[in-house]
Structures are given as C-alpha cells and as structure tokens.
Amino acid sequence: MTSTLDPASPGRTTARTATGPVRRAGRWIDHWDPEDPDFWAGGGRTTARRNLRHSVGAEFLGFCVWAVWSVVVPQLPAAGFDLTLDEQFWLIAVPSLVGALLRVPYTFAVPLFGGRNWTVFSALLLLLPTLALAWVVGRPETPFVGLLAIAALAGFGGGNFASSMTNISFFFPEAEKGKALGLNAAGGNLGTGIVQLVIPSIIAIGAGIHLERAGLVFVPLALLAALGAWRGMDNLSTATSDHRSWTKAATHPHTWVISTLYIGTFGSFIGYSAAFPTLLRTQFPEVTTTIAFLGALLGAVSRPVGGAIADRLGGARVTIAAFAVMGLAAGSAILALHLHSFALFLASFLVLFTGSGIGNGATYRMIPAVFRAGAHDGDELAVARRGAAGCIGIAGAVGALGGFLVPRGFAMSATAHDSLVPAIGVFIAAYVVMATLTWAIYLRRGARLAGAGI
C-alpha cells in the first residue's frame, strides 16, 4: 500500500492499493469500479459485502419501526384509548402513506450526503417515532389528531428502503447487483413479520400490557444500527444523482404500468401486513393476534423465490400467476368470513401473503427486461439500465401506496357496510384487472413486447 497526496485537498493523504478502493478521511471512497475484475478482487467485493451487511441491518430496523403500529393499534382500546374502527385503520394506514412519500427524497439523499452518512442519520431519526410512541401510549387523553401525527412519524422507517436500495446499487457490479438488492430487500421486508412476532411478547412481560416497550425496545437498536453504519460503512464520492434516469423513467409509459402492478404485489404485502392483526382482532376476537406475524413472514421469504422463478419462466407469467393465486385466496377469505372459520381465514391470508411476495419478486424482475427490450448495443443498454434504475425508484414509491389503500379500503367497507367483504371484492377485481393488463401488454400474441422474454 502507498500513500499519495489527495489532489482535491492539499496536505491530505489517500490510502491506495494497486487495484482496490481509493479512500480518504470521513470513510469516503474516491475510486470505485466494481465492473473491473481486478478492482473487485482487490478489495472491492469485501468492501461491498461489508456495506451490504450493515445496510440490511439498518433497513430491517426501518421496516420494524414502519410496521410497529400494526401491533400497537389492536392494543390501544385496552390501554384506555376510545377509538372507532375507522380511526384505528387510519393509524395503521398513515405510516405507509408517509413512508411511500418519503421514498423519493430518500433516494436522492444518498448521492447528496453519502451512503454511510445517510444511513447513520436515518437510523438515528428512528428515535423520533419510537420515543414519541413510548410517550403517547401512556396518555389515552391524547386527541386523535395528535395520535395520528405520532403514528405518521413511523413513516421514516419506510423511507429507509429507498435510500438503502439506492446505496447498495452503487456498490455492486451488474452481474451481482440483482442478488445483492434481493438480499437487501428481503432483509428489510422480514422486519415486518419479526416485529409482529416479537413485540407482542415484549409488551406482555410481567403483569399487564406495557405498550411503551413497543417504542423503547427500538432505542438501543437504532443506536446500534447507527454505530454499526458509522464504523462499518463507506461513502462513495462516485455515487451521483442521475436525474436523467428518473426523467426518462417518468416519461416511459411502462414505468406507470409496472408501478400499478407493484401496488397490487408489494402494496398488498405491506397493506395486509399492517391490517392483519386488526382484522384478526375484529373478526375473530377469540383468537390471539400474535399469529399475525406468519403472513408478513411468508410474504418476505417468498419474495426472492418469486424472483428466482421469474428468472426461469419470465416475470410477466409469474406476475399473472401471482395475481391469480391472490384473487382465489381473497375469494376464499370471503367464504371464511361467511362461515366464521378462523382456520380457513388464516389459511386464505397466508396464501394471499405468499402470492404477494412471489409477485413482488416477479414484478421487480420485469423492470430491467422491459427497459432492455429493443436495446441493441452498449450505448442503448447503458441508457436502458439508467431508465430501469429510475423505474425501480418510482415503482417502489408508488407501490408502497398500497400500504395506505388496503387498510383504508377495509375501514371504508367496515364503516359503510359493517363487513369486510366489499373491500375484499374490490381487491379481487383489482387483481383481475392487473393480471389482464400484464397479459395484454407483455404476453398477448401481437403485442409489441410479447417476444421480449418479459
């Protein structure tokens, strides 16, 4: 290893290996070329994997905070809060809405501030929603609008997904980027199921229900995530905001087609995950809601499975199959409500979660294939990759809106009809429309992209 003067800052030395990253103070890396095999073998791979590990941990925590109100809300009436069912669903839905809206600015924060710096900041930012939660659950006199504002703070956890995925995309070569982003996304999604598994036990330790622990438990974890990112992650000065990719993606009609499909897949996953504990408590009060974690867990672990199957069979085919499975499972859930069969209701939703997870992976797999279609040379492929990157960011933000729409759909259905059946019927109709749209644009004989392997 040799030391050289940093031309950008006289007097500062830079550590340089023959083929590896070029570093400077503040954990900044000034030279990063993962497509160079020598660079990748000479320290690039080790650095990228270390950043991925800490990124997964921070994103996992973000998803936990994003989903924590799904566990807290069913317990609020027992803690003295006088809330209607509609108000409860508002508290569940608003974090998803805020998280979806934050995904766009969070995407651009990484190139602006550095991936390491932003991960540290966004992890520490989780102290705000968690400490506010711990404070408000002990004050049942809090007006609903105040409670809603504090629930909205949990949306900070949802924004972490976008910045984490953006940051990791800069570290890996194209050949390994899909796997790395898949691991990063799956690690984050697992947080939704884990929080629904662990938090009910934590708040029930000892006599009574201690809802404040649902927030306090994340305080040391947020500090650890920030410390881990501070000590183990890096900033890439070569990571720049590509506004052209977003502009290109935003003007590409397939971006909005795929974003619509992603509302049906990822939106269903995050929306059902948020609403499921409350659905169980209201429809089957004789059953503990702790079993709700199974749905979110299945949705998370099935996501990479969907991507792998889509690699073999094509993303469009697997997406259509996922919507078909989800529609049938939703129909089965309606039957379960008519029969008041908890076993059938649970089984139906577990299949629904699995279908949404598989659809997540398959729909994401479609994005690079759609933008690559018609590209013939290196320059066109480079443009296609930039467009696909922008589409991923837009689809991720739009798809997360499903986390707001699904709970609000249940709320409106229960309020207007005293039944969940109308809402589920609307969801089934949406899955039919989305499956038909996928077939018509990407598989129908005579469609322009029918033979593109999408």
C-alpha positions in Angstrom: 0.0 0.0 0.0 1.2 3.5 -0.8 0.1 6.9 0.3 -0.4 9.8 -2.2 -1.5 13.4 -1.9 -5.1 13.9 -2.4 -5.3 16.5 -5.3 -8.7 17.7 -4.1 -7.3 18.6 -0.7 -3.6 19.5 -0.5 -1.9 18.0 2.6 -4.4 15.2 2.9 -3.1 11.7 2.1 -5.0 9.0 0.5 -4.5 5.3 1.0 -4.3 3.5 -2.3 -3.9 -0.2 -3.1 -2.8 -1.2 -6.6 -6.2 -2.2 -7.7 -8.6 -1.6 -4.8 -10.6 1.4 -3.5 -9.1 4.8 -3.0 -10.0 6.2 0.4 -9.8 9.5 2.2 -10.9 10.8 5.6 -14.6 10.5 6.6 -14.8 7.0 5.1 -15.1 8.4 1.6 -14.0 6.3 -1.3 -13.0 8.3 -4.4 -12.3 5.5 -6.8 -14.9 2.7 -7.2 -15.1 0.5 -10.2 -16.8 -2.8 -9.4 -17.0 -3.8 -13.1 -13.2 -4.1 -13.1 -12.4 -7.7 -12.1 -9.0 -6.7 -10.6 -10.6 -4.0 -8.6 -13.4 -6.3 -7.4 -11.0 -9.0 -6.3 -8.5 -6.5 -4.8 -10.9 -5.3 -2.1 -14.0 -4.1 -3.9 -16.0 -7.3 -3.1 -15.1 -7.3 0.6 -16.0 -3.6 0.9 -19.3 -4.0 -0.9 -20.3 -7.0 1.2 -19.5 -5.2 4.4 -21.6 -2.3 3.4 -24.4 -4.7 2.4 -24.4 -6.3 5.9 -24.9 -3.0 7.7 -27.4 -1.8 5.1 -29.6 -4.9 5.7 -29.5 -4.4 9.4 -30.5 -0.7 9.2 -33.2 -1.4 6.7 -34.5 -4.3 8.7 -34.9 -1.9 11.7 -36.6 0.6 9.5 -39.2 -1.9 8.4 -39.7 -2.9 12.1 -40.5 0.7 13.0 -42.6 1.2 9.9 -44.8 -1.7 11.0 -44.9 -1.3 14.7 -48.2 0.5 14.8 -49.8 -2.6 13.2 -49.0 -4.3 16.6 -49.8 -1.4 18.8 -53.2 -0.3 17.4 -55.1 -3.5 18.3 -53.9 -3.0 21.9 -54.9 0.7 22.2 -58.5 0.1 23.4 -57.3 -2.0 26.3 -54.9 0.9 27.2 -57.8 3.3 27.6 -58.0 4.8 24.1 -61.5 5.3 22.8 -61.1 4.8 19.1 -63.5 3.8 16.3 -62.5 1.1 13.9 -62.1 3.7 11.2 -59.7 5.7 13.4 -57.7 2.5 14.1 -57.3 1.8 10.4 -56.2 5.5 9.9 -53.4 4.9 12.5 -52.4 1.8 10.6 -52.5 3.3 7.1 -50.8 6.7 7.7 -47.3 5.3 8.3 -47.5 3.6 5.0 -48.5 6.8 3.2 -45.7 8.8 4.8 -43.2 6.0 4.0 -44.3 6.0 0.4 -43.9 9.7 0.0 -40.5 9.8 1.7 -39.1 7.2 -0.7 -38.4 9.7 -3.4 -36.3 12.2 -1.3 -34.6 9.4 0.5 -33.4 8.0 -2.9 -31.6 11.3 -3.7 -30.2 11.7 -0.2 -27.6 9.0 -0.7 -25.7 10.8 -3.5 -26.1 14.1 -1.8 -24.8 13.2 1.7 -23.1 9.8 1.2 -24.5 6.3 1.9 -22.7 5.9 5.2 -23.7 9.3 6.5 -27.3 9.0 5.5 -27.6 5.5 7.0 -26.3 6.9 10.3 -28.7 9.8 10.2 -31.7 7.8 9.1 -31.1 5.2 11.8 -30.9 7.9 14.5 -34.0 9.5 13.0 -35.9 6.4 14.1 -35.5 7.6 17.7 -38.2 10.2 17.0 -41.1 7.8 16.1 -40.1 5.3 18.7 -39.7 7.7 21.6 -42.9 9.5 20.6 -44.7 6.2 20.5 -43.5 5.3 24.0 -44.7 8.6 25.3 -48.2 8.7 23.8 -49.4 5.2 24.5 -49.5 6.1 28.2 -51.7 9.1 27.6 -55.2 7.9 26.4 -56.5 11.5 26.7 -54.4 12.4 23.6 -56.6 13.8 20.8 -56.9 11.6 17.8 -55.2 14.1 15.6 -52.2 14.1 17.9 -52.1 10.3 17.9 -52.3 10.3 14.1 -49.4 12.7 13.8 -47.2 10.5 16.0 -48.2 7.4 14.0 -47.2 9.2 10.9 -43.6 9.6 12.2 -43.2 5.8 11.8 -43.1 6.5 8.0 -39.5 7.4 8.5 -38.8 3.7 8.7 -40.5 3.2 5.3 -38.3 5.7 3.6 -35.2 3.8 4.6 -35.9 1.2 2.0 -35.3 3.6 -0.9 -32.1 5.0 0.4 -30.8 1.6 1.3 -31.5 0.1 -2.1 -30.1 3.1 -3.9 -26.9 3.0 -1.8 -26.3 -0.7 -2.3 -26.9 -0.4 -6.1 -23.8 1.7 -6.4 -21.5 -0.9 -4.7 -22.1 -4.0 -6.8 -21.4 -4.9 -10.4 -24.3 -5.5 -12.8 -23.7 -9.3 -12.6 -24.2 -9.3 -8.8 -26.5 -6.4 -8.4 -29.7 -8.4 -8.6 -28.7 -10.8 -5.9 -27.4 -8.0 -3.6 -30.6 -5.9 -4.0 -32.7 -9.0 -3.5 -31.0 -9.8 -0.2 -31.2 -6.2 0.9 -35.0 -6.0 0.1 -35.7 -9.4 1.7 -33.8 -8.5 4.8 -35.9 -5.3 5.2 -39.2 -7.0 4.5 -38.5 -9.5 7.2 -38.7 -6.7 9.7 -42.5 -6.5 9.2 -43.0 -10.1 10.3 -40.4 -10.1 13.0 -41.9 -7.1 14.7 -45.3 -8.7 14.8 -43.8 -11.9 16.3 -41.6 -10.3 18.9 -43.3 -7.1 20.1 -46.5 -8.8 21.5 -44.3 -10.9 23.8 -42.2 -7.9 24.9 -45.2 -5.8 25.8 -46.8 -8.7 27.7 -43.8 -9.5 30.0 -44.9 -9.1 33.6 -48.3 -8.0 34.8 -50.5 -6.1 32.4 -49.7 -4.7 28.9 -46.8 -2.3 28.6 -47.2 -0.6 25.3 -44.4 1.8 25.8 -42.0 -1.0 25.4 -43.1 -1.2 21.7 -41.2 2.0 21.2 -38.5 1.8 23.8 -37.1 -1.5 22.6 -36.0 0.1 19.4 -34.0 2.9 21.1 -30.8 0.8 21.7 -31.3 -1.0 18.4 -31.4 2.3 16.5 -28.2 3.4 18.3 -26.5 0.1 17.5 -27.5 0.4 13.8 -26.2 4.0 13.6 -22.9 2.9 15.3 -22.6 -0.1 13.0 -23.1 2.1 10.0 -20.6 4.7 11.3 -17.9 2.1 11.9 -18.5 -0.3 9.1 -19.9 1.6 6.0 -18.4 3.9 3.4 -19.5 6.9 1.3 -18.9 6.7 -2.4 -18.0 10.1 -4.0 -18.6 8.4 -7.3 -22.3 7.9 -6.4 -24.1 10.7 -8.2 -27.8 11.6 -8.6 -28.9 10.6 -12.1 -31.9 12.9 -12.5 -31.9 11.9 -16.2 -32.8 8.3 -15.3 -35.7 9.4 -13.2 -36.9 11.8 -16.0 -36.5 9.0 -18.6 -38.4 6.6 -16.4 -41.1 9.1 -15.5 -41.9 9.7 -19.2 -41.8 6.0 -20.1 -45.3 4.5 -20.1 -44.1 1.1 -18.9 -42.9 2.7 -15.6 -46.5 3.5 -14.7 -47.8 0.1 -15.9 -45.3 -1.6 -13.6 -45.9 0.8 -10.8 -49.6 -0.1 -11.0 -48.7 -3.8 -10.9 -46.4 -3.1 -7.9 -49.3 -1.6 -6.0 -51.0 -5.0 -6.4 -48.0 -7.0 -5.2 -45.9 -5.0 -2.8 -48.8 -2.8 -1.9 -50.8 -5.8 -1.0 -48.0 -7.2 1.1 -47.4 -4.1 3.2 -51.1 -3.2 3.4 -52.2 -6.7 4.5 -49.3 -6.9 6.9 -50.4 -3.6 8.5 -54.1 -4.6 8.7 -53.9 -8.3 9.5 -53.6 -8.0 13.3 -56.6 -5.7 13.5 -58.5 -7.9 11.1 -58.0 -10.9 13.4 -58.9 -8.9 16.5 -62.2 -7.6 15.0 -63.3 -10.7 13.1 -62.1 -13.4 15.4 -61.7 -11.8 18.9 -61.4 -15.2 20.5 -58.1 -15.8 18.7 -54.8 -14.2 19.7 -53.4 -11.8 17.2 -49.8 -12.9 17.8 -50.2 -15.4 14.9 -50.5 -12.5 12.5 -46.7 -12.5 12.0 -46.9 -15.6 9.9 -48.4 -13.6 7.0 -45.8 -10.9 6.8 -43.0 -13.5 7.3 -44.3 -15.7 4.4 -44.6 -12.6 2.2 -41.0 -11.6 2.9 -39.4 -15.0 2.4 -41.4 -15.7 -0.8 -40.1 -12.5 -2.5 -36.7 -13.9 -3.5 -38.5 -17.2 -4.5 -40.7 -15.2 -6.9 -37.6 -13.6 -8.4 -35.9 -16.9 -8.9 -39.0 -18.5 -10.6 -39.4 -15.4 -12.8 -35.7 -15.8 -13.9 -36.7 -19.2 -15.3 -40.3 -18.6 -16.5 -40.4 -14.8 -17.1 -41.6 -12.1 -14.8 -44.9 -11.4 -16.6 -46.1 -15.1 -16.5 -45.2 -15.3 -12.8 -46.8 -12.0 -12.0 -50.1 -13.1 -13.7 -49.9 -16.4 -11.7 -49.4 -14.5 -8.5 -52.4 -12.3 -9.1 -54.5 -15.4 -9.9 -53.4 -17.0 -6.6 -54.1 -13.8 -4.7 -57.6 -13.5 -6.3 -58.5 -17.1 -5.4 -57.2 -16.7 -1.9 -59.1 -13.5 -1.4 -62.3 -15.3 -2.5 -61.6 -18.0 0.0 -61.2 -15.3 2.7 -64.8 -14.1 1.8 -66.0 -17.7 2.3 -64.2 -17.9 5.6 -66.0 -14.7 6.8 -69.4 -16.2 5.8 -68.6 -19.4 7.7 -66.8 -17.6 10.5 -64.0 -20.1 10.1 -60.8 -18.9 11.6 -58.8 -21.8 10.1 -59.9 -21.0 6.6 -59.5 -17.3 7.1 -55.9 -17.7 8.3 -55.0 -20.2 5.5 -56.5 -17.9 2.9 -54.5 -14.9 4.1 -51.3 -17.0 4.3 -51.7 -18.0 0.7 -52.5 -14.3 -0.1 -49.3 -13.2 1.6 -47.3 -15.8 -0.3 -48.8 -14.8 -3.6 -48.0 -11.1 -2.9 -44.4 -12.0 -2.0 -43.9 -14.1 -5.2 -45.5 -11.3 -7.2 -43.1 -8.7 -5.6 -40.0 -10.6 -6.9 -41.6 -11.3 -10.3 -42.7 -7.7 -10.9 -39.3 -6.3 -9.9 -37.7 -8.8 -12.3 -39.8 -7.4 -15.2 -38.3 -3.9 -14.9 -34.8 -4.4 -16.4 -36.3 -6.8 -19.0 -38.8 -4.1 -20.1 -36.3 -1.4 -20.4 -33.7 -3.7 -22.1 -36.2 -4.7 -24.8 -35.1 -3.2 -28.1 -31.6 -2.2 -27.0 -29.0 -3.5 -29.5 -25.7 -2.1 -28.5 -23.7 -1.0 -25.5 -24.9 2.6 -25.5 -28.5 1.6 -25.7 -28.1 -0.9 -23.0 -26.5 1.8 -20.8 -29.5 4.0 -21.4 -31.8 1.1 -20.6 -30.1 0.4 -17.3 -30.4 4.1 -16.2 -34.1 4.0 -17.2 -34.6 0.8 -15.2 -32.9 2.3 -12.2 -35.3 5.2 -12.3 -38.3 2.9 -12.7 -37.3 0.9 -9.7 -37.3 4.0 -7.6 -40.6 5.3 -8.9 -42.3 1.9 -8.7 -41.1 1.4 -5.1 -42.7 4.7 -4.0 -45.9 4.2 -5.9 -46.2 0.5 -4.9 -45.9 1.4 -1.2 -49.1 3.5 -1.5 -50.9 0.1 -1.4 -50.0 0.1 2.3 -52.3 3.0 2.7 -55.0 1.9 0.3 -55.6 -1.6 1.7 -56.3 -0.5 5.3 -58.4 2.4 4.2 -60.3 0.1 2.0 -61.1 -2.2 4.9 -62.0 0.8 7.0 -64.5 2.2 4.5 -66.0 -1.2 3.9 -66.5 -1.9 7.6 -67.9 1.6 8.2 -70.3 1.7 5.3 -71.4 -2.0 5.2 -70.4 -3.4 8.5 -68.4 -6.0 6.6 -65.0 -6.6 5.1 -66.5 -8.4 2.1 -67.0 -5.4 -0.2 -63.4 -4.3 0.3 -62.1 -7.8 -0.5 -64.3 -7.9 -3.5 -62.7 -4.7 -4.8 -59.3 -6.2 -4.2 -60.2 -9.3 -6.3 -61.4 -7.1 -9.1 -58.1 -5.1 -9.0 -56.1 -8.4 -9.2 -58.2 -9.4 -12.3 -57.6 -6.0 -13.9 -53.8 -6.1 -13.2 -53.4 -9.7 -14.4 -55.3 -8.8 -17.6 -53.1 -5.7 -18.1 -49.9 -7.8 -17.7 -51.1 -10.3 -20.2 -52.3 -7.7 -22.7 -49.1 -5.7 -22.7 -46.4 -8.3 -22.2 -47.7 -11.7 -23.3 -50.6 -11.3 -25.7 -49.9 -12.5 -29.2 -49.3 -9.5 -31.4 -48.2 -7.2 -28.5 -45.0 -5.3 -29.2 -43.2 -6.9 -26.2 -44.7 -10.3 -26.5 -41.5 -11.9 -27.7 -39.1 -9.9 -25.5 -38.9 -12.5 -22.7 -40.5 -10.3 -20.1 
